Amino acid sequence: MTLSKAAVSIREYAGVDRMKGPLLIITGAGDAVYGEVAEIIAPDGLNRLGRVLEVSQERAVVEVFGEADGLPPADVRVRFRGHPFQMPVAREMLGRVFDGLGRPRDGLPPPIAEKRVGVGGAPINPVARSYPNDYIQTGLSAIDGMNTLVRGQKLPIFSQKGLPHDDLAAQIAIQADIAGEAADFAVIFAGLGISHETAADFERQLSDSGALSQATLFLNLADDPPVERILTPRLALTLAEFLAFEQGFHVLVILTDMTNYGAALREISNRREEVPTRKGYPGYLYSDLASIYERCGIVAGCSGSVTLLPILTMPNGDITHPIPDLTGYITEGQIVLSRDLDRQEIYPPIDVLSSLSRLMKDGIGAGQTRADHQHLSNQIYASYTEAQNARNLADIIGEEDLPERDRQHLTFGEQFEQRFLAQSREEGRSITETLDLGWEVLGVLPKSALTRVKSHEIEEHYPGGQHAAEE
């Protein structure tokens, strides 16, 4: 008799040879496939799902999604499904809230799937990529004006414990939009290892603002299994790819906190007794992060795009820690949050001098933001650098002994931080408001100090003030 394809792909094994926490070791299951979904059938009637983590000719190692304590190894049956982890995708998933495995947590029934897709995904083929050259407006002047986010870009936010990156993530999810275009835009928000309180707060903020109607939340909680945390960002990107490349949406994917993701990867690696490298992380950390980050971009011939904004907390503020260090090699810049600015109650506390958007120049200028944008940004960077140098000098010799030019830059630095950087958590500025505000704060400097902008731009935008008559 010829067996059907389904009969060949689904295999079942009775008994587990050894259990090590959530890991099940099954001898003789050498036909299992890495990443394959397994169903753990327990005598208590509470079946669980798992995923194959390791395969050899003699055995397979399966990690259980959920609690495995108390399972009797001899009485457990393991059924291999014959396919990797898949999720249903549909346009109607917008406006919904799911857990880290894609199960509804909003009390509504599962969405009707348009198709089922493996969550493993693959990096976009470089030959098929189109170069990013259009911006996404976040409503935050420190990003839109100084470190512009471009569609198809991967731009991480480097933070520290205690800084308001959660508030920043929620505000971007609420305010982000495609300015001046009648284009479909969606936000996919994935919380990784977050607290119950933080998850409820994200859901509440997006719901109260109305932004949830064009967003999907995947919320993996801190007490969920580590292996679930490995899958959550891949579920988010799988839905994003479907919306972008099959439905024509411009999708912004926000992942927070990738440091929790890295910790889960390290924990699983340690359980498998793999040889650790820097700070105990597995040697494949770089390629694993790249398998997530490189799934964003623009595919030639597709009208949509996937833009990625991963947020990660640097342990002890160490930017050389493996997670931010390797992230910096893969992505196109970084937004860095400053504890000093946060102590001054400046929100968002973005350190523009440490931040960089490498694709900014391709998404701004005439026909996109405004013709003076690049020169204005360059001037603000130069003037703020002088302001910081003047502050350092004032700490040594005192402000009263500073030259007039340095005192002017001190005033500019204060104005820039208090008026341009700082904005409320409910305030969203258009790109025009951001650029006009940039010129306003430059107005405290004399025209002779503005060396990075063109003379016709000064004539058109310089506010004058006390230096209006100066040549």
Summary of the structure (lengths in Angstrom):
residues: 471
radius of gyration: 25.6
end to end distance: 94.7
largest distance: 96.1
contacts: 1577
relative contact order: 0.12
helix: 39%
strand: 23%
